[in-house]
Amino acid sequence: MSRILFTAVFLIIGSVLSHFNLAHCKTLKRDVKALNEIKSSLGWRVVYAWVGEDPCGDGGLPPWSGVTCSTLGDYRVVTELEVYAVSIVGPFPTAVTSLLDLTRLDLHNNKLTGPIPPQIERLKRLKILNLRWNKLQDAIPPEIGQLKSLTHLYLSFNNFKGEIPNELANLQELRYLYLHKNRFSGRIPPELGSLANLRHLDVGNNHLVGTIRELIRIEGCFPAMRNLYLSYNKMSGVVPSSLANIPKLTYLYLDHNQFTGRIPDAFYKHPFLKEMYVEGNAFRADVSPIGVHRVLEVSDTDFLV
């Protein structure tokens, strides 16, 4: 048998055995209980597709819609739960926090209300948490800073309020942080600048105050940042030239705040910056429009309120 044919047969056998093992392993009782508790609290749009007692599939039945399972030793565990855009009404289902092997939790575009429970800290393996487009409220629990594996955090378009917790700076794997369109107040924690992998920070459309100088006070801050969205807040002060020291900055949104002064020349020389939105501020009347630069493209040449 040729090496290529042997390899192909080996891969097919491995795939069949993997499927066989998944089908014949029992689902961890903890996960079955949690999913059935969630099922009992959800609306008919989800429940009608969740057939059988075992969310990972049982007796020839497929896994429940939006539920992904994997083998862990002699058991099956739930690793992903994606139930979005099905008009779920009511509080955040706390039973979700018993699914300790979750790597993805996506409940976006529903009608969830109330706070994120502090028990969220139990989901240590979680990489993606998507709760945007709901009606969640209160403060972000500081316990969310315990999700050390988190790479994507989507909380936009909710009713969260209070300050952005410093504990988010503990999420050293975080790449994308979306807090757009909430009711956050206070200052953006400068500790976020220590997140070495953070590429996208969107805190637009809130009630945030403070200055850019305060935000970037940590030396070498935001080393991986590409997109920084500060639009539609109440931030003030000048735009410091040191902001252009963020090495990979590509899109910068400063529009509709209370910034003053001039646009520093350093932004003309930035090797990656493509767009900088600055309209709706209080820049000096004699500020010259940046215009079209060989790298920088400005969305608006009217720098006055």
C-alpha positions in Angstrom: 0.0 0.0 0.0 1.4 3.4 -1.0 2.2 5.9 1.7 -0.5 8.3 0.4 -3.1 5.6 0.3 -2.2 4.4 3.8 -2.4 8.0 5.1 -5.8 8.5 3.6 -7.1 5.2 5.0 -5.7 6.1 8.4 -7.4 9.5 8.4 -10.8 8.0 7.4 -10.6 5.3 10.1 -9.6 8.0 12.6 -12.6 10.1 11.6 -15.0 7.2 11.9 -13.6 6.2 15.3 -13.9 9.8 16.5 -17.5 9.9 15.4 -18.2 6.5 17.0 -16.6 7.5 20.3 -18.6 10.8 20.3 -21.8 9.0 19.6 -21.3 6.3 22.3 -19.8 8.5 25.1 -22.2 9.7 27.7 -22.7 13.4 28.1 -21.5 14.8 31.4 -24.5 14.9 33.7 -23.6 18.4 34.8 -23.9 19.7 31.2 -27.2 17.8 30.6 -28.7 19.3 33.7 -27.5 22.8 32.8 -28.8 22.7 29.2 -32.2 21.3 30.4 -32.4 24.1 32.9 -31.7 26.6 30.1 -34.2 24.9 27.9 -37.0 25.3 30.5 -36.3 29.0 30.7 -36.2 29.8 26.9 -39.0 30.6 24.5 -40.5 28.2 21.9 -38.2 29.4 19.1 -35.4 27.5 20.8 -37.2 24.7 22.5 -38.8 23.3 19.4 -35.4 22.5 18.0 -34.1 21.0 21.2 -35.4 17.5 21.0 -34.5 14.7 23.4 -33.0 14.6 26.8 -29.3 14.8 25.8 -28.1 18.1 24.3 -25.2 16.3 22.5 -27.6 13.9 20.8 -29.1 10.6 22.0 -30.7 7.5 20.4 -30.1 8.7 16.9 -31.2 12.2 17.6 -28.8 15.0 16.5 -27.3 17.5 19.0 -29.5 20.4 19.9 -29.4 23.3 17.5 -26.6 25.7 18.5 -24.9 23.2 20.8 -21.4 21.8 20.0 -20.0 18.9 22.0 -16.5 17.4 22.2 -15.1 14.3 23.9 -13.3 14.6 27.1 -12.0 11.3 28.3 -15.0 9.0 28.6 -17.6 11.7 28.4 -19.0 14.3 26.0 -19.0 17.9 27.1 -20.6 21.1 25.7 -17.9 23.4 24.3 -20.0 25.9 22.3 -23.4 27.4 22.8 -24.8 29.7 20.1 -28.4 30.7 20.5 -28.8 34.1 18.9 -31.5 36.1 17.1 -34.3 34.0 18.5 -36.0 36.6 20.8 -35.0 35.1 24.1 -36.7 37.1 26.8 -35.7 37.3 30.4 -32.6 37.4 32.6 -29.2 36.0 31.7 -29.5 32.2 32.1 -27.3 31.6 35.1 -27.2 27.8 34.4 -24.9 28.7 31.5 -22.1 29.2 34.1 -22.3 25.4 34.9 -21.0 24.6 31.4 -17.4 24.7 32.5 -15.9 23.5 29.2 -17.4 26.3 27.1 -15.0 28.0 24.7 -17.7 30.0 22.9 -20.9 31.6 24.3 -23.0 33.5 21.8 -26.4 34.9 22.9 -26.3 38.1 20.8 -29.4 39.8 19.3 -31.9 38.6 21.9 -33.9 40.4 24.6 -31.9 39.4 27.7 -32.2 41.7 30.7 -30.6 42.2 34.1 -26.9 41.9 34.9 -24.3 39.4 33.9 -24.0 37.2 36.9 -20.7 37.1 38.8 -20.7 33.3 38.4 -19.5 34.0 34.8 -16.0 33.7 36.3 -16.5 29.9 36.4 -16.1 29.7 32.6 -12.3 29.5 32.7 -12.0 28.1 29.1 -14.2 30.7 27.5 -12.5 32.4 24.5 -15.5 34.2 22.8 -18.3 35.9 24.8 -20.9 37.6 22.6 -23.8 39.3 24.3 -24.3 42.3 22.1 -27.7 43.6 21.0 -29.5 42.7 24.2 -31.0 44.7 27.1 -28.5 43.7 29.7 -27.8 46.3 32.4 -26.0 47.3 35.6 -22.2 47.3 35.8 -19.9 44.7 34.1 -19.0 42.4 37.0 -15.3 42.5 37.9 -15.3 38.7 37.9 -15.2 38.8 34.1 -11.6 39.6 34.6 -11.1 36.0 35.7 -11.8 34.7 32.1 -8.1 34.6 31.3 -8.6 32.7 28.0 -10.9 35.3 26.6 -9.9 36.7 23.1 -13.2 38.3 22.0 -15.6 40.2 24.3 -18.7 41.7 22.6 -21.0 43.8 24.9 -22.1 46.5 22.6 -25.7 47.7 22.3 -26.9 47.0 25.8 -27.7 49.2 28.8 -24.5 48.6 30.9 -23.6 51.5 33.1 -21.0 52.5 35.7 -17.3 52.5 35.0 -15.4 50.1 32.7 -13.8 47.8 35.3 -10.0 47.8 35.6 -10.2 44.0 35.9 -10.5 43.8 32.1 -6.8 44.5 32.0 -6.3 41.0 33.4 -7.5 39.5 30.1 -4.0 39.2 28.6 -5.2 37.2 25.6 -7.9 39.7 24.7 -7.9 40.9 21.0 -11.3 42.5 20.5 -13.2 44.6 23.1 -16.5 46.0 22.0 -18.3 48.2 24.6 -20.0 50.5 22.0 -23.5 52.1 22.7 -24.0 51.6 26.4 -24.1 54.0 29.3 -20.6 53.7 30.7 -19.3 56.7 32.6 -16.0 57.8 34.1 -12.6 57.3 32.5 -11.3 54.5 30.3 -8.9 52.5 32.5 -5.3 53.2 31.2 -4.5 49.7 32.4 -6.1 48.5 29.2 -2.9 49.8 27.5 -1.0 46.8 29.0 -3.0 44.3 26.9 -0.3 43.2 24.5 -2.7 41.5 22.1 -5.6 44.0 22.0 -6.2 45.0 18.4 -9.6 46.6 18.5 -11.1 48.8 21.3 -14.5 50.3 20.7 -16.0 52.4 23.6 -18.0 54.8 21.3 -21.4 56.2 22.2 -21.1 56.3 26.0 -20.6 59.0 28.6 -16.9 58.6 29.1 -14.7 61.5 30.2 -11.0 62.1 30.7 -8.2 62.8 28.3 -6.2 60.9 25.8 -3.0 61.7 27.7 -4.5 59.8 30.7 -5.4 56.9 28.5 -2.0 56.3 27.1 0.1 57.1 30.1 1.6 53.6 30.3 4.9 53.5 28.3 4.6 51.3 25.2 0.8 51.0 25.6 -1.4 49.3 23.1 1.4 47.7 21.1 -1.0 45.7 18.8 -3.8 48.2 18.5 -5.2 48.7 15.0 -8.6 50.3 15.6 -9.4 52.8 18.4 -12.9 54.1 18.6 -13.6 56.9 21.1 -16.4 58.6 19.2 -19.5 60.2 20.8 -18.2 60.6 24.4 -17.3 63.6 26.6 -13.6 63.3 26.4 -11.6 66.5 26.4 -8.1 68.0 26.2 -5.6 68.1 23.4 -4.7 65.2 21.1 -1.1 64.5 22.2 1.5 63.6 19.6 2.4 60.6 21.7 -0.9 59.0 20.5 0.9 58.5 17.2 3.4 56.3 19.0 0.9 53.4 18.9 2.9 51.5 16.3 0.2 49.7 14.3 -2.7 52.2 14.6 -4.7 52.1 11.4 -8.1 53.6 12.2 -8.6 56.4 14.8 -12.1 57.7 15.7 -12.0 60.8 17.9 -15.2 62.5 16.5 -17.9 64.1 18.6 -16.1 64.7 21.8 -14.7 67.9 23.4 -11.1 67.8 22.2 -9.3 71.1 21.6 -6.0 72.4 20.2 -4.4 71.2 17.0 -3.9 67.9 15.1 -0.2 67.1 15.8 2.1 66.7 12.7 3.1 63.2 14.0 -0.1 61.8 12.5 1.1 62.7 9.0 4.1 60.6 9.4 2.5 57.5 10.9 3.3 54.5 8.7 0.0 52.7 9.1 -2.7 55.3 9.9 -5.3 55.4 7.1 -8.3 57.2 8.6 -8.8 59.7 11.4 -12.2 60.9 12.2 -12.1 64.3 14.1 -15.3 66.2 13.3 -17.6 67.4 16.1 -14.9 68.7 18.5 -13.6 72.1 19.5 -10.3 72.3 17.7 -8.8 75.8 17.2 -10.3 77.9 14.4 -6.9 78.3 12.7 -6.4 74.5 12.4 -5.4 73.7 8.8 -7.4 70.8 7.3 -5.3 67.6 7.2 -6.7 66.8 3.7 -5.6 63.8 1.8 -2.2 62.5 2.8 -0.3 59.7 1.1 -1.3 57.4 4.0 -3.8 59.3 6.1 -7.3 59.8 4.7 -9.5 62.2 6.8 -13.3 61.8 6.8 -14.1 65.4 7.4 -12.2 68.7 6.8 -14.4 70.7 9.1 -12.7 70.7 12.4 -15.0 73.1 14.2 -18.1 72.3 16.3 
